[in-house]
């Protein structure tokens, strides 16, 4: 691996540090871990330092929470040089009742801390969680939230922000999303007068439900790896063939990494040829994302934090299957006959008529082909479609 992630346990994510302490004690007593991640705060700076000194590559913290402040302080002090997350994305996907503004403020603190380190010569890698709820996320929705969180980070002085795209396992659409996200992000950063920010593009392999059959799970990883290479991703977060079983083991993580690296090596320097289908997807993604972003910034009087809060209140920002109460949850995604993610229902997203008609026409093509209806059953079916076994 070129860098190693450390996932934080659920107690620490919810700032239940005493429960994390008890989990550590039970783990020692039972001779195996009773936690689902690393209790970074309880182990402290010295515990983090032991991990950093034991490895030969950089390490990145995956707090998985809209309350990462204490965990970030400890991790950075202990030598971690990366952190994954965003104030908007992590609030709407990890919590039900936390006000969006609270999560945004927490990440503003973290990003100012990152900037503080940077001003003193210590570079911290920041990365966004564009996969959001890990279901079917239309690329334009993911990109809109990536851009808003990036703008918030930039306003705190962050100079490097990885645009983490979660894939939908459709080659054409995923490649288009990977190519589009830096273009749109750069455009809006320039609008705010920010021209010195590094924007590597990260790819998160399929974050949805995996098939329990190991061979089928490996096929998902292989396709995911190929998409990352074809889309010119700077770096890739790999998955394992045991995702459907439980918390992946050390061995299964290594297996997923080796599988991905082998696919990349086999493909060599192959690049995606010019394809009008990719160009068309980029056209629609760009128009959709800019429709959302322009309206959000308009109602926020140019402030991305204010715009995000007002945007979710109005449904102008919406994320499928998100648990937070600030999310309207009116948008429903479904796949078309090619496997690309379309809008079954656009909710209150500020799309012009032709965008809505384009997505509906694509879903009607699928319905005709499968002799079914364009209704909510398509959306429900597609959430777990990748996980279904091909063997009856």
MARZASE-824371 format. One record per residue (C-alpha): x, y, z; residue number from 1; residue in three letters. Coordinates in steps of 0.1 Angstrom, whole numbers. Example, Ala and Ser with C-alpha at 12.3 -4.5 7.8 and 13.67 -1.06 7.14 Angstrom:
- 123; -45; 78; 1; Ala
- 137; -11; 71; 2; Ser
This chain:
- 0; 0; 0; 1; Unk
- 11; 35; -7; 2; Unk
- -6; 48; 24; 3; Unk
- -26; 31; 52; 4; Unk
- -60; 40; 66; 5; Unk
- -70; 37; 102; 6; Unk
- -107; 34; 109; 7; Unk
- -119; 48; 142; 8; Unk
- -142; 27; 164; 9; Unk
- -179; 35; 168; 10; Unk
- -176; 46; 204; 11; Unk
- -150; 72; 195; 12; Unk
- -170; 84; 166; 13; Unk
- -198; 93; 190; 14; Unk
- -173; 107; 216; 15; Unk
- -182; 79; 241; 16; Unk
- -146; 76; 253; 17; Unk
- -155; 58; 285; 18; Unk
- -172; 31; 265; 19; Unk
- -142; 29; 243; 20; Unk
- -120; 24; 274; 21; Unk
- -142; -5; 285; 22; Unk
- -140; -20; 251; 23; Unk
- -102; -18; 253; 24; Unk
- -103; -36; 287; 25; Unk
- -126; -63; 274; 26; Unk
- -103; -68; 244; 27; Unk
- -73; -73; 266; 28; Unk
- -92; -96; 288; 29; Unk
- -106; -117; 259; 30; Unk
- -74; -118; 239; 31; Unk
- -91; -103; 208; 32; Unk
- -105; -70; 198; 33; Unk
- -140; -62; 210; 34; Unk
- -141; -29; 190; 35; Unk
- -147; -22; 154; 36; Unk
- -119; 2; 149; 37; Unk
- -90; 21; 166; 38; Unk
- -99; 40; 197; 39; Unk
- -76; 69; 188; 40; Unk
- -84; 92; 217; 41; Unk
- -80; 66; 244; 42; Unk
- -47; 54; 231; 43; Unk
- -35; 90; 228; 44; Unk
- -6; 106; 210; 45; Unk
- 18; 79; 223; 46; Unk
- -4; 51; 210; 47; Unk
- -7; 67; 176; 48; Unk
- 31; 72; 175; 49; Unk
- 37; 35; 180; 50; Unk
- 16; 28; 149; 51; Unk
- 34; 54; 128; 52; Unk
- 68; 42; 139; 53; Unk
- 59; 6; 130; 54; Unk
- 50; 13; 94; 55; Unk
- 70; 26; 64; 56; Unk
- 42; 46; 46; 57; Unk
- 20; 75; 57; 58; Unk
- -12; 68; 76; 59; Unk
- -46; 85; 72; 60; Unk
- -73; 87; 99; 61; Unk
- -108; 76; 89; 62; Unk
- -129; 92; 117; 63; Unk
- -163; 84; 101; 64; Unk
- -181; 110; 121; 65; Unk
- -191; 147; 120; 66; Unk
- -175; 151; 154; 67; Unk
- -138; 145; 145; 68; Unk
- -121; 173; 164; 69; Unk
- -106; 154; 194; 70; Unk
- -97; 124; 172; 71; Unk
- -79; 147; 147; 72; Unk
- -60; 165; 174; 73; Unk
- -47; 133; 188; 74; Unk
- -40; 116; 155; 75; Unk
- -21; 146; 140; 76; Unk
- -1; 149; 172; 77; Unk
- 8; 113; 170; 78; Unk
- 21; 115; 134; 79; Unk
- -9; 108; 112; 80; Unk
- -7; 129; 80; 81; Unk
- -41; 124; 65; 82; Unk
- -78; 126; 74; 83; Unk
- -109; 116; 55; 84; Unk
- -142; 134; 58; 85; Unk
- -163; 165; 52; 86; Unk
- -186; 186; 73; 87; Unk
- -216; 183; 50; 88; Unk
- -211; 147; 39; 89; Unk
- -204; 132; 73; 90; Unk
- -233; 150; 90; 91; Unk
- -260; 139; 66; 92; Unk
- -248; 103; 63; 93; Unk
- -238; 94; 98; 94; Unk
- -263; 112; 121; 95; Unk
- -300; 116; 124; 96; Unk
- -304; 146; 146; 97; Unk
- -271; 166; 145; 98; Unk
- -278; 200; 130; 99; Unk
- -259; 204; 97; 100; Unk
- -243; 236; 109; 101; Unk
- -227; 218; 139; 102; Unk
- -210; 192; 117; 103; Unk
- -198; 220; 93; 104; Unk
- -183; 239; 122; 105; Unk
- -166; 208; 135; 106; Unk
- -149; 202; 102; 107; Unk
- -140; 239; 99; 108; Unk
- -121; 234; 131; 109; Unk
- -103; 203; 117; 110; Unk
- -95; 221; 85; 111; Unk
- -81; 251; 103; 112; Unk
- -60; 227; 123; 113; Unk
- -47; 212; 90; 114; Unk
- -39; 247; 78; 115; Unk
- -21; 254; 111; 116; Unk
- 1; 224; 106; 117; Unk
- 7; 234; 70; 118; Unk
- 18; 269; 79; 119; Unk
- 45; 252; 100; 120; Unk
- 57; 229; 73; 121; Unk
- 37; 198; 81; 122; Unk
- 15; 188; 51; 123; Unk
- -17; 170; 60; 124; Unk
- -36; 151; 33; 125; Unk
- -73; 160; 33; 126; Unk
- -98; 138; 14; 127; Unk
- -135; 140; 9; 128; Unk
- -160; 111; 12; 129; Unk
- -179; 116; -20; 130; Unk
- -195; 81; -18; 131; Unk
- -220; 97; 8; 132; Unk
- -245; 71; 18; 133; Unk
- -228; 42; -1; 134; Unk
- -259; 35; -22; 135; Unk
- -266; 47; -57; 136; Unk
- -255; 83; -57; 137; Unk
- -260; 103; -89; 138; Unk
- -226; 118; -97; 139; Unk
- -238; 154; -98; 140; Unk
- -251; 152; -62; 141; Unk
- -218; 137; -50; 142; Unk
- -198; 164; -69; 143; Unk
- -220; 192; -56; 144; Unk
- -213; 182; -20; 145; Unk
- -176; 176; -27; 146; Unk
- -173; 211; -41; 147; Unk
- -191; 227; -12; 148; Unk
- -170; 209; 14; 149; Unk
- -139; 218; -6; 150; Unk
- -148; 255; -6; 151; Unk
- -153; 253; 32; 152; Unk
- -119; 237; 36; 153; Unk
- -103; 263; 14; 154; Unk
- -118; 291; 34; 155; Unk
- -99; 277; 64; 156; Unk
- -66; 277; 46; 157; Unk
- -64; 241; 34; 158; Unk
- -41; 239; 3; 159; Unk
- -46; 203; -7; 160; Unk
- -80; 185; -9; 161; Unk
- -85; 151; -25; 162; Unk
- -118; 149; -44; 163; Unk
- -130; 114; -34; 164; Unk
- -155; 99; -58; 165; Unk
- -175; 69; -50; 166; Unk
- -181; 47; -80; 167; Unk
- -214; 32; -92; 168; Unk
- -197; 5; -112; 169; Unk
- -207; 18; -146; 170; Unk
- -176; 23; -166; 171; Unk
- -187; 52; -188; 172; Unk
- -205; 72; -161; 173; Unk
- -178; 66; -134; 174; Unk
- -150; 76; -158; 175; Unk
- -170; 107; -167; 176; Unk
- -175; 116; -130; 177; Unk
- -137; 112; -123; 178; Unk
- -129; 135; -152; 179; Unk
- -156; 161; -144; 180; Unk
- -151; 166; -106; 181; Unk
- -117; 185; -108; 182; Unk
- -130; 207; -136; 183; Unk
- -161; 218; -116; 184; Unk
- -142; 221; -83; 185; Unk
- -115; 243; -100; 186; Unk
- -142; 265; -116; 187; Unk
- -158; 273; -82; 188; Unk
- -125; 277; -64; 189; Unk
- -115; 303; -90; 190; Unk
- -149; 320; -85; 191; Unk
- -139; 325; -49; 192; Unk
- -104; 337; -59; 193; Unk
- -86; 305; -49; 194; Unk
- -61; 294; -74; 195; Unk
- -34; 277; -54; 196; Unk
- -52; 245; -42; 197; Unk
- -40; 210; -52; 198; Unk
- -69; 187; -62; 199; Unk
- -59; 151; -66; 200; Unk
- -88; 128; -75; 201; Unk
- -94; 98; -53; 202; Unk
- -116; 68; -61; 203; Unk
- -134; 48; -35; 204; Unk
- -142; 14; -47; 205; Unk
- -178; 3; -46; 206; Unk
- -192; 13; -12; 207; Unk
- -226; -4; -15; 208; Unk
- -236; -39; -6; 209; Unk
- -212; -67; -18; 210; Unk
- -221; -102; -30; 211; Unk
- -215; -128; -3; 212; Unk
- -199; -152; -28; 213; Unk
- -162; -145; -28; 214; Unk
- -156; -150; -65; 215; Unk
- -184; -125; -73; 216; Unk
- -170; -101; -48; 217; Unk
- -136; -103; -64; 218; Unk
- -151; -95; -98; 219; Unk
- -165; -62; -82; 220; Unk
- -130; -53; -70; 221; Unk
- -115; -60; -104; 222; Unk
- -141; -38; -122; 223; Unk
- -136; -11; -96; 224; Unk
- -98; -12; -101; 225; Unk
- -102; -9; -139; 226; Unk
- -125; 21; -136; 227; Unk
- -100; 38; -113; 228; Unk
- -72; 34; -139; 229; Unk
- -94; 44; -169; 230; Unk
- -106; 75; -150; 231; Unk
- -71; 86; -142; 232; Unk
- -77; 85; -104; 233; Unk
- -47; 97; -85; 234; Unk
- -52; 72; -58; 235; Unk
- -77; 45; -49; 236; Unk
- -92; 31; -17; 237; Unk
- -96; -6; -20; 238; Unk
- -122; -30; -8; 239; Unk
- -122; -67; 2; 240; Unk
- -140; -99; -9; 241; Unk
- -154; -103; 26; 242; Unk
- -174; -70; 28; 243; Unk
- -207; -89; 30; 244; Unk
- -195; -111; 58; 245; Unk
- -184; -87; 85; 246; Unk
- -154; -66; 95; 247; Unk
- -127; -76; 70; 248; Unk
- -96; -93; 83; 249; Unk
- -60; -82; 77; 250; Unk
- -56; -110; 52; 251; Unk
- -87; -100; 32; 252; Unk
- -76; -64; 31; 253; Unk
- -43; -75; 17; 254; Unk
- -61; -97; -8; 255; Unk
- -82; -68; -21; 256; Unk
- -51; -46; -23; 257; Unk
- -31; -72; -43; 258; Unk
- -61; -78; -66; 259; Unk
- -64; -41; -74; 260; Unk
- -26; -36; -79; 261; Unk
- -25; -67; -102; 262; Unk
- -53; -54; -124; 263; Unk
- -36; -20; -127; 264; Unk
- -3; -37; -136; 265; Unk
- -20; -59; -162; 266; Unk
- -37; -29; -178; 267; Unk
- -3; -11; -178; 268; Unk
- -4; 24; -194; 269; Unk
- -38; 18; -211; 270; Unk
- -59; 49; -212; 271; Unk
- -96; 53; -220; 272; Unk
- -99; 61; -257; 273; Unk
- -119; 92; -267; 274; Unk
- -156; 81; -264; 275; Unk
- -186; 102; -272; 276; Unk
- -205; 84; -245; 277; Unk
- -181; 97; -218; 278; Unk
- -184; 132; -233; 279; Unk
- -222; 130; -231; 280; Unk
- -221; 119; -195; 281; Unk
- -197; 147; -186; 282; Unk
- -221; 172; -203; 283; Unk
- -250; 161; -182; 284; Unk
- -231; 157; -149; 285; Unk
- -216; 192; -154; 286; Unk
- -249; 208; -161; 287; Unk
- -266; 191; -132; 288; Unk
- -239; 199; -106; 289; Unk
- -237; 235; -117; 290; Unk
- -275; 239; -115; 291; Unk
- -273; 227; -79; 292; Unk
- -242; 247; -69; 293; Unk
- -253; 279; -85; 294; Unk
- -286; 278; -67; 295; Unk
- -271; 268; -34; 296; Unk
- -246; 297; -35; 297; Unk
- -273; 321; -46; 298; Unk
- -296; 314; -16; 299; Unk
- -266; 313; 7; 300; Unk
- -256; 348; -5; 301; Unk
- -223; 334; -17; 302; Unk
- -215; 315; 16; 303; Unk
- -212; 277; 11; 304; Unk
- -221; 270; 47; 305; Unk
- -252; 291; 47; 306; Unk
- -261; 278; 12; 307; Unk
- -258; 242; 23; 308; Unk
- -281; 247; 53; 309; Unk
- -307; 266; 33; 310; Unk
- -302; 242; 4; 311; Unk
- -311; 212; 24; 312; Unk
- -341; 230; 40; 313; Unk
- -354; 238; 5; 314; Unk
- -346; 204; -10; 315; Unk
- -322; 220; -35; 316; Unk
- -296; 198; -19; 317; Unk
- -308; 162; -14; 318; Unk
- -291; 129; -9; 319; Unk
- -308; 95; -15; 320; Unk
- -313; 73; 16; 321; Unk
- -296; 98; 40; 322; Unk
- -306; 94; 77; 323; Unk
- -302; 131; 88; 324; Unk
- -335; 149; 94; 325; Unk
- -323; 179; 74; 326; Unk
- -324; 159; 42; 327; Unk
- -357; 159; 23; 328; Unk
- -350; 124; 8; 329; Unk
- -372; 131; -22; 330; Unk
- -346; 122; -47; 331; Unk
- -348; 86; -59; 332; Unk
- -321; 70; -81; 333; Unk
- -323; 40; -104; 334; Unk
- -302; 24; -130; 335; Unk
- -309; 26; -167; 336; Unk
- -304; -3; -191; 337; Unk
- -267; 3; -193; 338; Unk
- -263; 4; -155; 339; Unk
- -258; 42; -153; 340; Unk
- -275; 59; -123; 341; Unk
- -304; 81; -133; 342; Unk
- -330; 101; -114; 343; Unk
- -363; 83; -109; 344; Unk
- -375; 114; -90; 345; Unk
- -355; 146; -89; 346; Unk
- -374; 160; -59; 347; Unk
- -368; 197; -56; 348; Unk
- -334; 197; -73; 349; Unk
- -332; 228; -94; 350; Unk
- -329; 211; -128; 351; Unk
- -343; 225; -161; 352; Unk
- -369; 205; -179; 353; Unk
- -345; 189; -205; 354; Unk
- -324; 173; -177; 355; Unk
- -355; 157; -161; 356; Unk
- -367; 145; -195; 357; Unk
- -333; 130; -203; 358; Unk
- -332; 108; -171; 359; Unk
- -368; 98; -175; 360; Unk
- -363; 87; -211; 361; Unk
- -333; 65; -200; 362; Unk
- -354; 48; -174; 363; Unk
- -383; 43; -198; 364; Unk
- -358; 25; -221; 365; Unk
- -349; 1; -194; 366; Unk
- -386; -4; -184; 367; Unk
- -395; -13; -219; 368; Unk
- -366; -37; -223; 369; Unk
- -374; -55; -190; 370; Unk
- -412; -52; -194; 371; Unk
- -416; -34; -161; 372; Unk
- -428; 0; -148; 373; Unk
- -408; 31; -140; 374; Unk
- -416; 33; -103; 375; Unk
- -401; 30; -69; 376; Unk
- -396; -7; -73; 377; Unk
- -367; 1; -96; 378; Unk
- -350; 21; -70; 379; Unk
- -355; -5; -43; 380; Unk
- -343; -33; -65; 381; Unk
- -311; -14; -76; 382; Unk
- -299; -6; -41; 383; Unk
- -289; -43; -35; 384; Unk
- -286; -54; -71; 385; Unk
- -248; -57; -71; 386; Unk
- -250; -79; -40; 387; Unk
- -273; -105; -56; 388; Unk
- -258; -138; -66; 389; Unk
- -258; -147; -102; 390; Unk
- -264; -183; -91; 391; Unk
- -299; -191; -81; 392; Unk
